[in-house]
Each structure stands twice: as C-alpha cells, then as structure tokens.
Amino acid sequence: MQPSVPPPAPSSEPSPVPSAESPVETAAVSSPVAASAPAAPRFDERLTAPRSWWVIAGLIGLSGGLIMFPLGNVPMLGGLIVAAVLAGAAVSSYGSARVRVVAGSLVAGDARIPVSALGAAEVLDAEEARAWRTYKADPRAFMLMRSYVQRAVRVEITDPADPTPYVYLSSREPDALVAALDAVRAEAA
C-alpha cells in the first residue's frame, strides 16, 4: 500500500512550466530576467597565452617532480602536481585578460570606460605597437598589453577630468575593435 500524497495547494503565482491544461504561447511571455539581461557585446576578445607557454608550464611541473625525485615516489608526484598547478594558474591568470565593447563602454581588464569619453581609435601594426609600448609610451596611459600579441589599438581619452591621455590595448583583431567602437559611437550620435 502506497501512502497518498495530498495535491499541492493552489498558488497565486503562475506556473513556470506550461501544462496541457493551460497552453502558453512562448512568444507572448516576457520574463523580467530576459528584460534585464545585458546587451550582447559588439566585440569580445580574450588575450589567451600562446600554446608554448602551456608547454613551458608543463615542463615546470616536470622539473618540480624531478627536484623531489630523490625523496621518493610520493614526494616526486606531489612536486610534479604542485609545480604544474602553480605554473598553469600563473599562465591562465595572465592570459585571462579580456577586451570588450559592451553596453556603450569599452571594458579592458578591470577598467570600464564609456565610449562617450573616448576619442579617435588608431590601429597599430607590430612596429608601431612596439614603439607605443616602449619609447613613445606615456606613464599616465592605461595599458593592457601582452607581449605575445603583436598588434594593438590606441584610443585617445577625451574626458577633460581624466588625466589618462590614451588607452593602449593589445589585440589580435584591432580592426574589429575599432569598428565596434565606431559603431557604438555612431549609435550614440
């Protein structure tokens, strides 16, 4: 004999799952979550580390194991795992920087700059990017640079209250980044 379960009490809230008794048209339903969802980014790039850096992280793990080898198998395995995890975490965190154009802002790493505060954007080839990273660099500039990314974008800051003269961003797709900034600027105008 199975115990009987009483039917659920009627609720004043609508059921989120449509049943055969209450057909719901999905096109007519609007969700507050969908209405508050952020706009899709016009540009999104992760400045991931190259594969060779991951190989080096693996070799660092191997060297950690070799250092612990004279102490026995268990310490060797521990040294291998600890060194590989630490090297992998370092490579992953350095390669996790993102450059995005979303919701009317340029988001680069931890910085969020409204597009209205930005001036002209300039695509830099490898030689010009190296020059702006070295002898042309202004110490007041915001720079999100990665040495393994050859090209970059330099965007002037036009906000008079901001002492930052420009933003330097490493990018594998600098043309797409400039196009996204121009598109957001054109929409705002």
C-alpha positions in Angstrom: 0.0 0.0 0.0 1.4 3.4 -1.0 0.9 6.5 1.1 -1.3 9.0 -0.6 0.1 12.4 -1.2 -2.3 15.4 -1.0 -2.4 17.6 -4.1 -0.5 20.8 -3.9 -2.4 23.9 -2.7 -3.3 26.3 -5.5 -0.8 29.2 -5.7 -1.4 32.7 -6.7 1.7 32.7 -8.9 1.5 31.3 -12.4 3.2 28.0 -13.1 6.5 28.5 -14.9 6.0 25.2 -16.8 3.1 25.1 -19.3 0.8 22.1 -18.9 -1.7 20.6 -21.3 -4.5 22.3 -19.4 -3.0 25.8 -19.7 -1.3 26.3 -23.0 1.1 29.3 -23.0 2.4 30.9 -26.1 6.1 31.4 -25.7 6.2 34.5 -27.9 3.8 36.4 -25.7 5.6 35.6 -22.4 8.0 38.2 -21.3 10.4 37.4 -18.5 11.8 40.0 -16.2 15.1 38.2 -16.4 15.2 38.5 -20.2 14.3 42.2 -20.0 17.2 42.9 -17.6 19.8 40.8 -19.5 22.8 42.8 -20.7 23.2 43.5 -24.3 25.4 41.2 -26.3 29.0 42.5 -26.7 29.8 44.1 -30.0 33.4 42.9 -29.5 34.8 40.3 -27.2 38.4 39.1 -27.2 40.3 37.1 -24.6 44.1 37.6 -24.8 44.9 34.0 -24.1 48.5 32.9 -23.7 50.1 31.0 -26.6 50.5 27.2 -26.6 54.2 27.4 -26.0 53.6 29.0 -22.6 51.4 26.0 -21.6 54.3 23.7 -22.7 56.6 25.6 -20.5 54.2 25.3 -17.6 54.2 21.5 -18.1 58.0 21.5 -18.1 58.0 23.5 -14.9 55.7 20.8 -13.4 58.1 18.1 -14.6 61.0 19.9 -13.1 59.2 20.1 -9.8 58.8 16.4 -9.9 62.5 15.9 -10.7 63.5 18.1 -7.8 61.5 15.9 -5.4 62.7 12.6 -7.0 65.5 11.9 -4.5 62.9 11.9 -1.7 60.8 9.1 -3.2 57.8 8.5 -5.4 55.1 10.2 -3.4 57.1 13.5 -2.9 58.0 13.3 -6.6 54.4 13.1 -7.6 53.5 15.9 -5.1 56.2 18.1 -6.5 55.0 17.4 -10.1 51.4 18.2 -9.3 52.1 21.3 -7.2 54.6 22.9 -9.6 52.3 22.1 -12.6 49.2 23.6 -10.9 51.1 26.8 -9.9 52.6 27.3 -13.3 49.3 26.6 -15.0 47.5 29.0 -12.7 50.1 31.7 -13.5 49.7 31.2 -17.3 45.9 31.1 -17.0 45.6 34.2 -15.0 48.0 36.2 -17.2 46.1 35.0 -20.3 42.6 35.7 -18.9 42.6 39.4 -19.8 39.6 40.4 -21.9 38.8 43.4 -24.1 35.1 44.0 -24.8 32.8 46.7 -26.2 29.5 46.2 -24.4 26.7 48.4 -23.2 28.2 51.6 -24.5 31.5 51.0 -22.8 35.0 49.8 -23.5 35.9 47.2 -20.9 39.6 46.3 -20.8 40.6 44.1 -17.9 39.3 45.8 -14.8 38.8 49.2 -16.5 35.4 50.3 -17.8 35.4 53.5 -19.9 32.2 54.9 -21.5 32.6 55.3 -25.3 31.5 58.9 -24.9 34.7 59.6 -23.1 36.8 58.1 -25.9 38.3 59.9 -28.9 39.8 58.6 -32.1 40.9 54.9 -32.2 44.1 54.0 -34.1 45.1 50.6 -35.3 48.8 49.9 -34.6 50.8 47.5 -36.6 53.5 45.4 -34.9 56.2 48.0 -35.3 54.1 51.0 -34.2 52.7 48.9 -31.3 56.2 48.2 -30.1 57.0 51.9 -30.3 54.0 52.9 -28.2 54.9 50.2 -25.7 58.4 51.5 -25.3 59.8 54.9 -26.1 56.5 56.6 -27.1 54.7 55.4 -24.0 53.2 57.9 -21.6 53.4 56.8 -18.0 49.9 58.1 -17.3 48.3 55.9 -20.0 46.2 52.9 -19.3 47.9 49.9 -20.9 46.5 46.4 -21.2 49.4 44.8 -23.2 50.5 41.3 -23.8 54.0 40.7 -25.2 52.8 37.8 -27.3 50.1 39.9 -29.1 51.9 41.8 -31.9 49.2 44.3 -32.9 47.3 46.9 -30.8 44.8 49.7 -30.6 45.5 53.2 -29.2 42.4 55.1 -28.2 42.5 58.7 -27.0 40.7 59.8 -23.8 38.7 63.0 -24.4 37.3 63.4 -20.9 39.0 66.6 -19.5 38.6 65.4 -15.9 40.6 62.2 -16.7 44.4 62.6 -16.6 44.9 59.5 -18.7 45.9 60.6 -22.2 45.1 57.3 -24.0 44.3 53.6 -23.7 46.7 51.1 -25.2 45.1 47.7 -25.8 46.8 44.6 -27.3 44.5 42.9 -29.7 44.7 40.1 -32.3 41.8 41.8 -34.1 42.4 45.5 -33.9 40.3 46.4 -36.9 37.2 44.7 -35.4 37.8 46.5 -32.1 38.0 49.9 -33.8 34.9 49.1 -35.9 32.9 48.2 -32.8 33.9 51.4 -31.1 32.9 53.4 -34.2 29.6 51.6 -34.4 28.7 52.3 -30.7 29.8 56.0 -31.2 27.6 56.2 -34.3 24.6 54.8 -32.4 25.0 57.3 -29.6 25.1 60.3 -32.1 
